Amino acid sequence: SVIIPTLNAEKYLKKILNVLETQTKLPEEVIIIDSGSEDETLKIAKRNKKIKLLSIPKSQFDHGGTRTKAAKLAKGDI
């Protein structure tokens, strides 16, 4: 599983997702956890139906806690 925390990441998100799709070993899943983006981040993420998208308020973002929240949704083997 790949977890990508985002906040106004439109500048980078397309490239990251393209790179993930060209890897020899594809991720079992991609989880994007967004904390209040105001750019095109969510629109880009929603284009790919395979992506699990979780939105949280900016006030709830915490570097460790946000990743832990997304990791609990992950199906991949640790």
N, C-alpha and C positions, 0 to 999 in steps of 0.2 A: 504494500500500500504506500502511496505517496500522499503526504499531507502538505498543503500549501496554504499558509496563512497569508491573507491579502488585505491591503488597504491602499486604494488608488494605485493598483498595479497594472493598469492597461498597457503601460510602456513595456513591460516585461512578460506579461502573462501569455501572449500569443507564442512568443519564442519558447518559453518554458514548455508549454503544452506540445508544440511541434517537436521539440527535442525528445520529450517523453515518448511520443509516437514513433520515433525512429530508432529507439533502442533495440538491441538484439533481444533482451528480455523485457517484455512489456510489463508494466505494473498491473497487478491484479485489479487495482482501483485507484482513482485519484479523488481525493477529498480536498475541496477548497473551503476554508473557513474565513469568511470575510467580516471585517469589523467596521462596516459603515462606509464603504467606498462611495465616492461621489462622481467618479469618472465612468468609463465604459467597462470596468472590471467585471461586474456581474453579467453584463450583456455578453461579453466574451466567454465567460464560464458557462453560461446557459446554452451556448451554441452546440456544445458537446454533450449529448444526452447521457454519456457514460459517467460524467463527472457528478459526484455527490457534492451539492452546494449547501453550505450551512452559513447563515448570516446571524451575526450577533451585534448588539449595540457596541459602539466604540468604547463606551464606558465600562464594558465587561471584558475588554481585551486585557490579557495578561500573558506574557511570553510563554510561560510554562503551562498555565491553566488552559489557555486556548488550544495549545497542541494536545494536551491531555484530553480535552473534550472531544477533539476530532479523532484522536487515537481510539477512544472508546467506541466510536462508530466503525472503525476499520475492521475488515475481515481478514486481512493478510496475516500470515504467520510471523511471529516475532522471532 
